[in-house]
C-alpha cells in the first residue's frame, strides 16, 4: 500500500491517524481471532512498518489517550464519536499479542516466528481415564475447584502452557468455559478428538505439538 492511499475510515481522526482494516467481525472471540494467525501476523507487520515510517510508539492507547494527544496504537472503538462511533475490532481482538509481535519485528516489520513449545510434556497427572474438564456427572473430571494439588499440578500448568503457545486464556487454575473452548479449538487444530476435555493425548500435544 502506498502511504497516500491509506484507509480513510475514522471520520475526524483521519488527518492524524493511519488505519488498517481486518477481515473479521467485532463479535469474534479471542479464540476465533487466534484461528487466523496469518491475518494477525500481517497486522503486526503493518503496525511495525507504519510505526517506523511515522515514528509512532508501539504502545496501546486508552480511549482517553486515543481521543486526546496520545501517540500509539488503538482500536477504532477507542476513538469514540470523534472517530465515527464504530465498535471495531471488538473486545476479543488479541491486541496485546499483535503489539508484542510488532515490537519484535523491528523497522523491517518482520514478525518473529512463534517460540517452539517444550518438547517434553510433564507426566499426565491422573489415570488415563481421567481428564481436565467441567463437571459432567462422572467421577473422571478435574476442574481445579478442589484447590491445592489440582491447581498446582494440573489445571494451572496446562493453562500456562496454552498461554505460552499464544492462546488467550486465563491462568487461574480453574477449568471453566474458557478453558474448554480453548481446548476444543486446539483439539480441532491438531486433529485430535474434539470434546473439550484434556486427557492424556491433548495434555501431551499441549507441550509436544508444533506451534502453528
N, C-alpha and C positions, 0 to 999 in steps of 0.2 A: 504494500500500500504506500502510495506517495503521501508525504506529510500534508500536502494541500488538499487531499481527498479524504480527510478523516470523517468518521461518522458524526453527523450533526443531529444529535438526538436529545440534548439536555437543556433545551429552552435557554434561559438566561445564563446558564453556566457554560454554554458553548464557546464563547470567546476566551475563556480561561481554562479550558479542560480539553483533554483528548479522551475518546471513548472507544471501547471495543464491545461488539455485540456477540453474545454466545448463543449457540443453537440449543437452548434449554428452556425450562419453564420455572417460574418463580415458585411453583408448588412442589418442585422436586425436593426430595430429602437428600441429606448428605450422602447416604449410601447410593442413591441413584446418580448423583453427580460423580461419585467415585467410580462408577461404571464407565466413565468417559475420560480415561486418563490422557488420551491424546489431545482432547479439547482443553483440559486443564493445563497440560504441558505447553500447548501453543499459547494459551493466555499468559502463562508465566513468562514465556519468551518475549511476547509482545510487550508486557509491562517492563521487563528488563531493558528492552530496546528503547522504548519511549522515555523511560526514566533516565537513561544515558543521554538521549538526544536533548531533553529539556532540563536536565539537572533536577529531576524530581526525586525526593527521597522515597524509598520503597517502604513506606510506613502506612499502616491502616489508620484512616481518619475517623473520628467520631462524627455524627451528624452536625454537631455544633462547629467542629473544625472545618468540615466539608462546606458548610454554608457560610463560613467566615473567611479567614485569611490563611487557613491551613494549607500546607503543601504535602501531598501524598496520594494515597490510593483509597478509593471508596467505592461503594455500590451506588447505583442510580437512586435507590430509595433514600440514601443519606443526604441527597441534595434537596429533598423536600419539595415544596411548591416552587421554590426558586429554580429547581432543575426540571420542572414539568410535572411533578407529583406522581412519578412512576413508582412501582414496587419492585422492580428488578434488582438483584437477581434472586432474591428470596433468602430466608434465614438458613436454608440448607447449604448454600454455596460454601465450600471449604476454602474461604478466602485466606485464612492463615497458612494453609498448605500451599496455596498458589504463591503467596508472597514469599514464603520460605524458599520455594523453588526459584522465584525471580531473583532473590538476593544471591543465590548460589550461581546464577547464570552469568554474572559479571556484565561487562559492557557489550559483549558479543551476543548476549541474550540466549546463550545455550544453557538449558536446564540439565543439571547433573542427573545421571541415572539413579533410580532408587537404590538404597542400600540393600545388599543381599541379606536374606534372612540368615539367622544362625542355622548351621547345617546339622545340629544335633538337638532334637527335641528332648526335653526332660521326660522322664517316665510318666505315663498316664497315671494319674493319682488314684484311680479306682479300679475295681474289677472290670473286665472287658464289657460286661453287660450294662454298666452304668454310664452316665453322661452328665455333662453340664447342661441344664435345661430348666425350664419353668415347671412348677408342679403339674403333674399330669395324671395323678391317680395311681401311679405305680410306686414301687419302692426304689426306683433306679435313678431318679433325678436328683441333682445337686444344684441349688441356685445361689448358694452363698449366705442365705439368711441364717444359717446355723452359726455364723461367725467363726472366729478362731481359725481352726485348721483349714476349713473350706476357703476362706478369704485369702489366707496366706499361701496355700499350696495349689489352688485350683482355679477359681474364677478370676481372681485378680491377675495372676501371671498370664492367663490366656488373653484377657482384655489388653494387657500391656503389650503383648506381642502383636496383637492385631493393630494396635495403635502404632507400634513400630513399623508395621508394614504399610502404613499410610491411611488406614481406615479411621473414620471419625467415630470414636467410641469412648464412652466414659469409663475410667478405670476406678471403679468403686467397690469391686468385689461382689457385686450383686448381678446375677444373670437374669436381667429383665427383658422387656420387649425390644429394647435397642440392641442388646447383645444377640438376641435370637434373630433379629432382622439382619444384622451384620453376618452372623453365621450362615444364614440362608444364602446371602449374596456370595459369600466366599465359597460355599459348597458348590453353587452353580458355576462359578468361575473356574473352579478346579476339577469339575467333572465328578464330584462326589455325590452321594445320596443327599438329596435336599430335604432335610427335616428340621433344620434349625437347632439341632442338638449336637453338642460337641462330645462325640465319643472318641475312641482311640484313633480312628482314621483321620477325622477332622483335627484332632489335637496334634497329631504328628505333622499333618500338612501345614498347620499354622507356623511351624518352625522350619520345615524342610522344603516346602514347595517354593518355586521361584516367585519373586515379586513381579507381577505383570500389571 
